[in-house]
Amino acid sequence: MAVVESNSAATSAFPRDGNGFGWLQAIHPAGWALIVFLLFLPAFGSNFVLVQIFGWSFILGMIALSLMFLAGYGGMVSLVQMTVAGCAGYMVAILGDSAITQISLKWPWWAAVPIAVLIATIFGTVSGALSVRTEGIYTIMITLAIASAFYYFTLQNYTIFNGFSGFNGISPPHFLGVDWRDPTAFYYLSLFSAALSFVVVLYVSRSPFGLALQGTRDNARRMAALGFNVTAHRIAAYCFASVIAAFAGVLLVWYQGQISPGTAGVGPVVDILVIAVVGGLSRPIGPFVGALVYVLLRTFSIDALQAVGLDGKRFQLVIGLGFLIVLLFSPDGLIGIWQRIRPRLLGPRNAEGGTP
Amino acid sequence: MSGFASRHPAWTLVLVVLCAVLLWMIFAVWPPELEQAIGRKRVFLSALLNGITLGSLYFLVASGFTLIFGLMRNVNLAHGSLYLLGGYVGYGFASLSGYWFLGVLAAFVIVALLGIVLQVVVFRWMEGQELRQTLVTIGISIVLADLMLWAFGGDFYQIETPSWLAGPVQLPFVLAMRSNGEAVMLQYPLVRLGIFVAAVVIGVLMWLALNKTRLGMQIRAGVDDRDMLSATGVRVQTVFVAVFAFGAGLAGLAGVVGGTFQSLQPGEDIKILLASLVVVIVGGMGSIPGAAIGALIVGLAEQFGSVYMPTYAVVLTFVIMVAVLAIRPQGLARGR
């Protein structure tokens, strides 16, 4: 979650200057402050804040991050990422343990989780391979169609996916001597996963593969003429993004303790897009900012709406209107707004990072 | 078509045989072995006719969607919401006035006006930014869905069928022979046939408008090359507004039609949007004949799927989409 790119993209976050710790210097002071804050949050935050606010934000942020990677670096707005997460969650429920004993296979977690991630990654990669057969804006349609097909399939299928009711009674495992159901432990688990995926995305975006992917985004024909296999790069990007989304899906099913078709329904699928776009599609920090804003809105908007005399159920309206306003006035999302006002507020030198 | 026959003789033969088998299955009295193998003929014929009428509804929705995309490159993901809105508006007008046609007219006009407002106020702002436009339509669909949930609640509404379309009608399809030699004919709801006829009429009118009128010529030219069209002095913005209004109005009209023979409820917007997406992916974006073919295929797949393999009905539709994407990514009816 560090803000390592307060300068331009020309300065790498990982300068290969020999001593191996140079990348530590690249982290902005505000980034350090954020890291310290997040690491010591359990010392003063309540369990509700730890899990329901930050834990959930990290999980949604990871799913949105996988969308941001595809959209920001690959130019492919994929709506299938939430479905990949849902697929991984379902697989954890089916292969592992749940209250639906006639379906769940009761594998131990160390077997269920990798297989679940593998299956979800294959699903995401195949979806990607289908959608990269067409250009640009078609992606959003095809992935939306795949996502809805998955939703209706899980709704109708009782033999594998247990239909409308789905699975409940899923709990995080007990390993390394830690019970990961414990709020503090789960907070650190999600924080660590989110930070790891953030760093990996940042690293991949500067790697030769990531640079080539950004090249295909900017000019696919020129990249093809240079000898790059554009389709293979795009499918590989889907594969990479699916791994992140799949791990987030495992965390999601542990967080919620249950999974049903609604978990990866059209609403949540669109919510992930909203989170990524509102946060900002240009930087990996954006999805986490968007996720935190979304979770805060989701948690507190009922009270806020009732305070101004509206029904608390109008939450979707708030989300939709907020999304439209951000889209109409700042295509770069909240990150874009921050970058525009930062020089005016603080001057470019001692600007703070884009902390949420 | 003759070109197709000479180029692909084997495929033509397969198609002819399939058509012959289909015709025989529709008109002949089924032998008992066949009824044992795949069920009663009544079920088969109902699925066939239901599929065709459902396809008609999908055609009405998807043709507006595909026109808007073809001309403006705007993937209008609020199309399902416009459908549902049209249904509610039509329900209101039809139940207040008692005239079904007034409901259809009101839905068409009001949703078309909304389409004009959207095009002029929102989409003209971000001309040429496809992705941003698409994201905006997602935002609009979220807002509209919640506003409609607010106004109409979660109940489901059904628009009353006009009396002259109500009730069943006898079709000249023999289901079985009684022992006294009397034929049992298929009874079928007249309103569904009416919808099929309406879809055909609208489709033909649209084809005529696109191919025989000046505006249609401009629209076709715009689908092919928008910049060149505007360079020739055509007021492209006017054409855009006209097409967006017409496409939106068609969605509203389809909402009344769908509300008459299905029902209106929250969530229906997403179902219809998904159907339109698959229809245009299968048929080919921006093509009216493609929308017709795609709608027919998707409607039939849905109905036959829900009759013969209930838990995998969605998968059948999806498999068709995947197969088309794998073999002809540009859609069945698109050249290039």
Interface residues (C-beta under 8 A of the other chain):
Chain A: V77 L130 R133 T134 G136 I137 Y138 I140 M141 I142 L144 A145 I146 S148 A149 Y152 F153 Q156 N157 Y158 T159 V266 V270 L273 V274 V277 D311 K313 R314 Q316 L317 I319 G320 L321 F323 L324 L327 L328 P331
Chain B: R73 V75 L77 V122 W125 Q129 E130 L131 R132 T134 L135 V136 I138 G139 I140 I142 V143 A145 D146 L147 L149 W150 I270 L274 L277 V278 V280 I281 M285 P310 T311 Y312 A313 V314 V315 T317 F318 M321 V322 L325 A326 P329 Q330
